[in-house]
Amino acid sequence: MRPADPVPTASDPSCPSPLGPGDPPPVTVLNREGRAPVLVLCDHAANAVPARLGRLGLDEAAFGRHIAYDVGAAGVTRLLSRRFDAPAVLSGYSRLVVDINRAVDDPTWLPEISDGVVVPGNRGLGAAEVAARRQAIYDPYHAAVAAEIDRMLGEGRVPAIVSIHSFTPVMRGFERPWHLGVLWDRDPRLSVPLIEALRRDPRLVVGDNEPYTGRDTLGSTTDVHATRRGLPHVLVELRQDLVVTPAGEAEWAGILAGALSPLLDDPALYRVERY
């Protein structure tokens, strides 16, 4: 792993921002005044690229794929935010620009290759270019998540963190049977009862740390903002072919909300506890 790059100040001329005046913001916070002690996160909400980066040398088709963003995850996040009356934080740029859900000493946080696709615009970057992306896109997202948590704690509310992702139905020729997966590490407070609740529906194939594992994901968003702070949390992966349309997003947001609601209604959940 390479060491984390230093972050020059905004006034440093060696570090021009990749963001221009017509680009979208690096982070969006929804329903900040929501009353629920819940914070919904979407690390890979968008497939946008700053205009100055010229689509990273890729064709447009690449940005409709999972390598660019989590298909359907933003729509489900927005629906859960409304359903629970909870604030939500969504990233503004493609994971190909900067992967928000990685530590900056992880070589995949700024991927040169993703699922076999070479990303020309990420090759041979200098330290100032890397630091500029971090400062403009990565840091604002994590600062917004931390600020929402701090605000809620300051109001006397220990928030439960619900992180929404999606996964491809086929990986390296293997057809994944799971409709959704629940990822977790050491804290079982939300993940274990959520798996149990979802599995009561015989129609659902529910992965327990599948198709990806949540174990030892050091530097991930849930690790930094939930595990290390002792907050109850869960990360849900939805199979993207199920949430590729607005109707699918609504259906699966409803399934998730139905399983999560009784768990989030338990006042004993909302305490700081480290495992």
C-alpha positions as CSV (number, residue, x, y, z in Angstrom):
1,M,0.0,0.0,0.0
2,R,1.2,3.5,-0.8
3,P,1.3,6.1,2.0
4,A,-1.5,8.6,2.2
5,D,-0.7,11.6,0.0
6,P,-0.4,15.0,1.8
7,V,-3.2,17.4,1.1
8,P,-2.0,20.8,-0.1
9,T,-4.0,23.8,0.9
10,A,-6.7,25.2,-1.4
11,S,-4.5,28.1,-2.2
12,D,-1.5,25.9,-3.3
13,P,-1.0,26.6,-7.0
14,S,0.4,23.1,-7.5
15,C,-3.0,21.7,-6.6
16,P,-5.7,23.0,-8.9
17,S,-9.1,21.6,-8.2
18,P,-10.5,19.1,-10.7
19,L,-13.9,20.7,-10.2
20,G,-15.2,23.5,-12.4
21,P,-18.1,25.8,-12.0
22,G,-20.5,23.6,-14.0
23,D,-19.7,20.4,-12.1
24,P,-22.0,18.9,-9.5
25,P,-21.1,19.1,-5.8
26,P,-19.0,16.3,-4.3
27,V,-21.6,15.5,-1.7
28,T,-25.3,15.9,-1.1
29,V,-27.0,15.9,2.3
30,L,-30.7,15.2,2.2
31,N,-33.4,15.8,4.9
32,R,-30.9,17.2,7.5
33,E,-33.9,18.0,9.7
34,G,-35.1,14.4,9.7
35,R,-36.4,13.3,13.1
36,A,-35.2,9.7,13.0
37,P,-31.9,8.8,14.8
38,V,-30.8,7.1,11.6
39,L,-28.3,8.2,9.0
40,V,-28.5,6.6,5.5
41,L,-25.3,6.6,3.4
42,C,-24.6,6.0,-0.3
43,D,-20.9,5.9,-1.1
44,H,-21.3,5.1,-4.8
45,A,-24.4,7.1,-5.6
46,A,-23.2,8.8,-8.9
47,N,-21.3,8.2,-12.1
48,A,-20.4,11.8,-12.7
49,V,-16.9,12.9,-13.7
50,P,-15.5,16.4,-13.5
51,A,-15.4,18.0,-17.0
52,R,-11.7,18.8,-16.6
53,L,-10.9,15.0,-16.3
54,G,-12.4,14.3,-19.8
55,R,-14.3,11.1,-18.9
56,L,-10.9,9.6,-17.7
57,G,-10.3,8.4,-21.3
58,L,-13.2,5.9,-21.2
59,D,-16.1,5.5,-23.5
60,E,-19.6,6.4,-22.3
61,A,-20.7,2.8,-21.9
62,A,-18.2,2.4,-19.0
63,F,-20.2,4.8,-16.9
64,G,-23.4,2.7,-17.1
65,R,-21.6,-0.2,-15.4
66,H,-20.9,-1.1,-11.9
67,I,-17.3,-0.1,-12.2
68,A,-18.5,3.5,-12.3
69,Y,-21.2,3.5,-9.6
70,D,-23.7,1.4,-7.6
71,V,-26.8,1.1,-9.9
72,G,-30.0,1.8,-8.0
73,A,-28.3,2.6,-4.7
74,A,-29.0,6.3,-4.8
75,G,-32.7,5.8,-5.5
76,V,-33.1,3.3,-2.7
77,T,-31.2,5.7,-0.3
78,R,-33.5,8.6,-1.1
79,L,-36.6,6.4,-0.6
80,L,-35.3,5.1,2.8
81,S,-34.5,8.7,3.8
82,R,-38.1,9.7,3.2
83,R,-39.6,6.5,4.7
84,F,-37.7,6.8,7.9
85,D,-37.6,10.6,8.0
86,A,-33.8,10.3,8.3
87,P,-30.9,12.4,6.9
88,A,-28.9,10.9,4.1
89,V,-25.5,11.6,2.6
90,L,-24.8,10.7,-1.0
91,S,-21.5,10.9,-2.9
92,G,-21.4,13.1,-6.0
93,Y,-18.8,11.5,-8.3
94,S,-18.0,8.1,-9.9
95,R,-15.9,5.6,-7.9
96,L,-13.6,5.7,-10.9
97,V,-12.6,9.3,-10.0
98,V,-12.1,8.5,-6.4
99,D,-13.5,5.5,-4.5
100,I,-15.1,7.1,-1.4
101,N,-15.3,3.6,0.3
102,R,-11.6,3.0,0.5
103,A,-8.8,4.3,2.7
104,V,-6.4,6.7,0.9
105,D,-3.5,4.2,1.5
106,D,-5.5,1.5,-0.4
107,P,-4.2,1.3,-4.0
108,T,-7.8,0.8,-5.3
109,W,-9.0,4.1,-3.9
110,L,-8.0,5.8,-7.2
111,P,-8.2,2.8,-9.6
112,E,-6.0,2.4,-12.6
113,I,-7.8,-0.8,-13.5
114,S,-11.4,-1.7,-12.5
115,D,-12.9,-5.2,-13.2
116,G,-10.4,-5.6,-16.1
117,V,-11.0,-2.1,-17.6
118,V,-7.9,0.1,-17.8
119,V,-8.7,3.7,-16.7
120,P,-6.3,5.9,-18.7
121,G,-7.1,9.1,-16.8
122,N,-5.9,7.5,-13.5
123,R,-2.5,6.4,-14.8
124,G,0.7,8.2,-14.0
125,L,-0.9,10.9,-11.8
126,G,1.4,13.1,-9.8
127,A,1.1,13.7,-6.1
128,A,-0.5,17.1,-6.6
129,E,-3.2,15.6,-8.9
130,V,-4.0,12.8,-6.5
131,A,-4.1,15.2,-3.6
132,A,-6.4,17.6,-5.5
133,R,-8.9,14.8,-6.1
134,R,-8.8,13.9,-2.5
135,Q,-9.3,17.5,-1.3
136,A,-12.1,18.2,-3.8
137,I,-14.1,15.0,-3.7
138,Y,-13.0,12.5,-1.1
139,D,-12.6,14.7,2.0
140,P,-15.8,16.7,1.6
141,Y,-17.9,13.4,1.6
142,H,-16.3,12.1,4.7
143,A,-16.4,15.5,6.4
144,A,-20.2,15.6,5.7
145,V,-20.7,12.1,7.1
146,A,-18.7,13.0,10.2
147,A,-20.6,16.4,10.6
148,E,-24.0,14.7,10.5
149,I,-22.9,12.2,13.1
150,D,-21.5,14.9,15.3
151,R,-24.6,17.0,14.9
152,M,-26.9,14.1,15.9
153,L,-24.7,13.1,18.8
154,G,-24.7,16.8,19.9
155,E,-28.5,16.7,19.9
156,G,-28.4,13.7,22.2
157,R,-29.2,11.1,19.5
158,V,-26.9,8.1,18.8
159,P,-27.5,7.5,15.1
160,A,-27.8,4.1,13.5
161,I,-25.9,4.0,10.2
162,V,-27.5,2.3,7.2
163,S,-25.2,2.1,4.1
164,I,-26.7,1.2,0.7
165,H,-24.7,-0.5,-2.1
166,S,-25.5,-2.7,-5.1
167,F,-23.7,-5.6,-6.8
168,T,-23.6,-7.1,-10.3
169,P,-25.8,-10.3,-10.9
170,V,-22.8,-12.0,-12.6
171,M,-19.1,-11.8,-11.6
172,R,-16.4,-13.7,-13.6
173,G,-19.1,-16.0,-15.1
174,F,-20.7,-16.8,-11.8
175,E,-24.4,-16.1,-11.5
176,R,-24.9,-14.7,-8.0
177,P,-28.0,-16.2,-6.4
178,W,-28.5,-13.6,-3.7
179,H,-31.2,-11.0,-4.0
180,L,-29.3,-8.9,-1.4
181,G,-26.4,-9.3,1.0
182,V,-25.9,-8.0,4.5
183,L,-22.3,-7.1,5.3
184,W,-20.9,-6.7,8.8
185,D,-17.8,-7.2,10.9
186,R,-18.0,-7.4,14.7
187,D,-21.1,-5.4,15.7
188,P,-24.2,-7.7,15.3
189,R,-26.8,-5.3,16.6
190,L,-28.4,-4.5,13.2
191,S,-26.9,-7.0,10.8
192,V,-27.8,-10.3,12.5
193,P,-31.5,-9.5,13.2
194,L,-31.8,-7.9,9.7
195,I,-30.6,-11.1,8.1
196,E,-33.0,-13.1,10.3
197,A,-35.9,-10.8,9.4
198,L,-35.2,-11.0,5.7
199,R,-34.8,-14.7,5.7
200,R,-38.4,-15.2,7.0
201,D,-39.5,-14.5,3.5
202,P,-38.9,-17.8,1.7
203,R,-38.7,-15.9,-1.7
204,L,-35.5,-14.1,-0.7
205,V,-32.0,-15.4,-1.0
206,V,-30.1,-13.4,1.6
207,G,-26.3,-13.3,1.8
208,D,-24.5,-13.2,5.2
209,N,-21.3,-11.4,4.2
210,E,-22.0,-12.4,0.6
211,P,-21.3,-11.6,-2.2
212,Y,-18.7,-9.5,-0.4
213,T,-17.4,-9.7,3.1
214,G,-17.7,-6.9,5.6
215,R,-14.9,-8.4,7.8
216,D,-11.7,-6.3,8.4
217,T,-12.6,-3.6,5.8
218,L,-10.2,-1.2,7.4
219,G,-10.6,2.4,6.1
220,S,-14.1,1.8,4.6
221,T,-16.8,4.3,5.3
222,T,-18.6,2.1,7.9
223,D,-15.3,1.2,9.5
224,V,-14.3,4.9,9.9
225,H,-17.6,6.4,10.8
226,A,-19.5,3.6,12.5
227,T,-17.3,0.8,13.8
228,R,-14.6,3.0,15.2
229,R,-17.2,5.3,16.8
230,G,-19.2,2.4,18.3
231,L,-22.4,3.3,16.4
232,P,-24.9,0.6,15.4
233,H,-24.7,0.0,11.7
234,V,-25.3,-2.2,8.7
235,L,-24.3,-2.3,5.1
236,V,-26.8,-3.7,2.6
237,E,-25.8,-4.8,-1.0
238,L,-28.7,-5.1,-3.4
239,R,-28.4,-7.0,-6.7
240,Q,-28.4,-4.3,-9.3
241,D,-30.7,-6.0,-11.8
242,L,-33.4,-5.8,-9.1
243,V,-33.0,-2.0,-8.6
244,V,-32.2,-0.8,-12.2
245,T,-35.7,0.8,-12.6
246,P,-37.6,3.2,-10.3
247,A,-40.2,0.5,-9.7
248,G,-37.4,-1.9,-8.6
249,E,-35.9,0.8,-6.3
250,A,-39.3,1.3,-4.7
251,E,-39.9,-2.4,-4.3
252,W,-36.6,-3.1,-2.6
253,A,-36.7,0.0,-0.5
254,G,-40.0,-1.2,0.8
255,I,-38.6,-4.7,1.5
256,L,-35.7,-3.2,3.4
257,A,-37.8,-0.7,5.3
258,G,-40.2,-3.4,6.3
259,A,-37.4,-5.5,7.8
260,L,-35.5,-2.6,9.3
261,S,-38.4,-0.7,10.9
262,P,-39.0,-3.0,13.9
263,L,-35.2,-3.0,14.6
264,L,-34.9,0.8,14.3
265,D,-37.9,1.2,16.6
266,D,-36.0,-0.5,19.5
267,P,-34.7,2.3,21.8
268,A,-32.0,-0.1,23.2
269,L,-30.3,0.0,19.8
270,Y,-29.2,3.6,20.2
271,R,-26.1,3.5,22.3
272,V,-22.4,3.7,21.7
273,E,-20.9,0.2,22.0
274,R,-17.6,-1.1,20.7
275,Y,-17.1,-4.7,19.9
